[in-house]
């Protein structure tokens, strides 16, 4: 086995964000682009010599080619061992579990999450640290600094690696273990949940529809839901991972998971519906003719998690991202546990989980998870829901209605204005931030403003301060609007506008969501002048 050193030069724009480095697939396929970034991951984390890594991805286009490159580079950089999913397949939560279970030095995940795949789609590379969570800023900053100085990368001169068969092989002194991508994850789920209760639920005629959206969760859901737990064959649809996600958009929301929405409509709909995204870390939950917002899902799971073995009598706190609705705050208050409000990005939850301050975490963008790993976990959320339904006895529709009668309802929706020219998007946010000191006491959309700020977060674990995380505008009665720019796209900027209206326990919980939120949307338009800055008279995607 021979290794070679390849001279290279820095490539502009390789700054990893919250979810790693995401670009168009064509950019990653440019000569040296992937190699440069991977070398900088190794260099920026103290080198690969003697280390063990987990490696896998969501199966999107270029996944297998990239896996082969990274294996050859890890060997050339002196890695001791790689744990690789068969055919290069591993969900993001499965990678986090493997890092923690086998105490590796980290993991490399190939995915652009819910972004479209295919030759003309998106690709991404993310490094997860030894705790199993996304690399914190001190690591991503070190990786980025290295991308600006790199002069060479190391790679083995080898043919394609045999990752299609479970087993072990070597590349130089590096041991590569090709594993069943599902088994370790299923073993963990057995510990967390009452599988016998869920099996009894299905044996009693309970029906589900799980839409894997032609993405990575398909093999996990087929094995666990239909195989181990006994859901009827065919309960999992679109189960075969596809390089272009079947030509669809693997984002689990009512817009893109339209096949699931259709299946859950009408008198013959299954009792429970769910979907997951490209890399398996997000979830969407439905009942018959009912969509459960991710914010409400987090609140309901927090209220009933004690019905699952892993969370009975062992609940330290809950955390939500700042844009996520305040529904879970009321549950936490009644339970007498702390509720943390963090910036968007799972790495902020990681500190709380590592410190034992939180047990469940969630974000409005369909991510929910717990202290079992350090990533959000789509199938885990589905299994927790099934465990709750199996033990509680109510159906999901009744459970949600009863929750609102007890805690009140937070009507909630996110409006996305996509691919806005960056200059226009930053101009909108700059003007809005400048207006914040003068907003308290004013009226917008018929709502009285209590206060407004640009969210900052002082981490209660390490004391770090994260600023400028989005504008919060609070209205009398518990309603609010949040505006922020997203960093998960690959072109222009996405303006996310989060609308929230609170209706008390004795109020009207049956309104159309968008109708209920119309005063909050009117206030957002008045305050941020969205149409003026973006040229758009409505959002591109409403969820």
BANUBA-494851 format. One record per residue (C-alpha): z, x, y. Coordinates in pm, whole numbers, plus 50000, padded with zeros to 5 digits. Layout:
BEGIN
ZXY ...
//
This chain:
BEGIN
500005000050000 499005014250336 500125003750682 498345009351006 499285010651372 496844991551592 496675000351964 496894969852190 497614959552546 499774931552694 498284896552695 499194874552990 500954841352938 502944848552621 506194834652758 508024814052494 509714782352608 512294759152455 510054753752152 508494788252127 504994797752235 502474769252229 498824772852311 495474758952206 494624769951852 491544788151979 493784810352192 495984819851897 492854828251698 491684853751954 491784889551816 495274903951853 496854873452018 499044862851725 499674898951626 500884908351973 503364879851990 504724884751639 505214921951702 507114912952017 509354889451818 510284918651593 510614943651878 512494919452105 515114912351839 515924948351751 513184955051498 512534940951151 513704970550943 515964959450658 516034923150773 515394890350594 513384862050746 512364826650656 508694818950718 506784786150708 504994759750910 503784724050927 500394729550763 498314724551074 494984742851115 495444780951119 498874778050952 497874795850629 495924823350806 498854830051038 501304831250745 499244858850579 499154878950903 502914875850956 503704886050598 501584917350639 503204925150975 506744919750845 506054943950559 504594969950795 507644966351020 510034973250733 511444938550657 513474938150337 512714902450231 510764871350328 511484835950208 508224816850233 507464780350159 504824774649894 501374773050058 503114782850382 504714748350413 508244743550547 509534716750781 511474728851084 514794714450955 514124730350615 513714764450784 517004759850968 518744751050643 517294781250461 518334805050739 521904792350717 522084788850339 520794823750264 522294839850577 519024854950691 518374872851018 516254844351149 513054825551082 509534821651216 508204786151236 504504778951285 504134745551458 503394727951782 505644699151672 504204665451773 501154680251949 497744673351789 496414697851531 492994708651410 490584735351525 490524720551876 494214711651876 497414730951942 499304758251761 502714773651810 505054801151697 508824797751730 511604821851640 514894807251517 518014828551534 520524836551259 522484804351323 519364784751228 518694772051580 515964779051835 516344813151995 518504812052310 517104823652642 518494858852610 516314863352300 513214845952434 513544866152755 513664898352552 510594887752354 508714879352673 509704912352835 508274930352534 504954911152561 504514927052903 504904962652771 503504962252417 501154990952329 500724987051951 501444965051651 502064973151285 500254956050997 499664961750628 496134966950501 496234940650229 494214911450100 495434875450114 498964871049979 499614848349676 501714821549845 500184792749649 502454798849349 506254797149339 507554831349244 508094866349376 505834895049476 506114926649681 504184941449967 505214977349995 509024977049994 509204940950116 510144913949866 508454880249922 510014849749758 507704819449751 509904788849708 509684751549653 509784739050015 511744707449931 514454717049680 517014734349904 516674706950163 517204679349905 520254697649771 521784696250119 521004659250163 522814651549835 525974666649981 525774647150306 524934612250185 525914586349927 522754587649718 524184562849467 524624536449739 521064541749865 519714539849508 521534506849463 520034494249789 516514500649663 517334487049317 518324454549488 514824449749633 515234466849972 511804477850099 510864505450339 507754520050498 507944556850590 504924570450780 504684608150736 501694608250976 499724632850757 502334658850847 504894681350685 507534655350600 505244638550347 506234660050046 509934657750140 509864619850177 507864614249857 510244635849654 513504622449798 512764586149890 510404576149612 511474601449350 515224606849370 516304574949547 513914550749379 512054535149672 508944517349540 505884539349495 503774536049808 506774533550039 505714566750193 502304564550360 500084592250498 502094616050282 499594644350235 499824671150509 496484675850681 495294704650905 494404679451177 497034653251084 494354629550962 492704630751302 495774615151458 498554625351690 501744633051491 504154619151749 506514592551606 506424566051874 504994530651891 501754543152050 500774569051790 502524554751481 500484522851512 500004519751135 503764517751089 504124493251378 501514470851217 503234472950877 506584463151031 505164431851195 505074397251043 507064377650785 506254400850493 507284432750673 509544457450490 513244457750572 513154492450731 510494514250888 510474550650993 508124578751089 508394615951141 506344641051337 504214671851277 506994695951176 509514670451053 512184673251319 511694639751495 512074603751383 511204568351478 513214538951346 512104502651311 513284469651166 511184438651113 509344433251443 511934456151601 511734490851753 514984510151782 514784534052074 515914569651995 518714564852249 519964533452075 519544550251738 521874578351845 524444553051966 524264532651646 524444563251421 527484575651613 529194541951575 528594540151200 528284576251079 531694573350910 529954553450634 528304585650512 530514610150315 529844640350535 530964622650853 533924602150733 537034613550919 535244644651041 533774636351382 534554659751672 532154647551939 528604637752027 526004652752258 522864639252421 520184654152639 520434644253004 517354621053004 518624602352697 520154568652777 523884564952830 524274540852536 526044566752323 528494574552605 530074540252563 530404544852188 532044578752234 534474564552488 535554537152247 535894561951960 537914585252179 535624615152127 533924637252387 530294630952485 528374660852623 525324657652850 523034687852813 519624699152936 516614690752722 516234715752437 517994717752103 519324752652172 521904737252409 523264716152124 523484747451909 526364761952108 528324729452083 527684726751710 528594763151645 531834758551838 532734726651648 532674705651966 529974681451847 529054665451516 525974644651611 523344652551872 520304634151998 517564632352255 515314604552378 512184622152251 512954610551895 515154639851796 518454634051616 520584658051416 524054669151320 526104699751238 524424702850896 521744725551051 520834737151401 517654717051452 516884680551490 515984664951156 513724634951106 514294627250739 518044633350773 518154605751038 516314582050803 518754589750520 521754584350747 520324550650851 519774541050486 523314552050398 524694530250679 522594499950580 523574504150215 527294505250296 527424480650590 525454451750442 523754439850762 520044444850821 518904467751099 517954439251336 521354422651309 523174455951333 521444463851662 522034429151811 525714430651719 525944465051878 524584451852208 527034422652200 529844447752166 528714476152395 526024461152618 522354470652616 520704499952787 517104488952833 515184521552819 511634534952838 509834567652909 506644568553115 504534600053072 501904610853322 499994637053126 497904667453224 498624664353594 497404694553794 500374717853808 500284720254187 500464682454227 503304679453976 505414706554137 504694691854479 506084658354369 509264673954234 509724696154538 509464666754776 511784645654565 514424673054545 514304677054922 515154640154966 518204639654737 520994646354992 520084615355190 519634589554912 523184577054848 523664542154991 519964534955032 518064507354852 514914511954641 513234485154432 516084462154523 518604486254367 521414503254558 521584540654502 525024554154415 524004590654411 521314615754318 521234651754207 519204679054040 520924682653703 522654715453625 524664723853314 527634746953278 527834754752908 531414747852793 531104774252520 529574805152681 529874795953050 526154800053120 524664779353402 521304761753363 519914746653680 517004725053805 516764704953483 515534672453632 516364647553904 518904620053830 519124589454054 521994565553976 522114529154083 524924503954104 525594486853773 524944516553548 521154518753577 519294550753664 515964568953674 515354605053570 512284625653657 511404659653514 508434680953417 507934687753047 507224721952899 505834710752562 502184705952659 499424731852667 497394719852968 498574711753320 501944694953356 503454663053216 505664642653445 508234623353246 509884593653415 512874579353226 513864543953316 517234529053224 518824495553306 522254485653178 523004449553090 526654442052996 527784428352660 527654392252784 524224396052949 520614389252845 519634413252566 516344396052476 514184405152776 510854422852741 511724459452790 509134467053058 509944435153245 513634443853239 512854478453375 510404467853647 512964471353930 513824506553813 510134516053794 509574502054142 512474523154267 511034554254101 507644548654266 509244543154606 511444574054583 509034598654417 505704585654547 504194590554203 500824574454280 500454594754598 501094628254432 499334622554098 496554598554180 497694577053888 498594540553923 500244539253581 501524562053307 499254575453034 501804569452759 504694544752765 507324546452491 
//
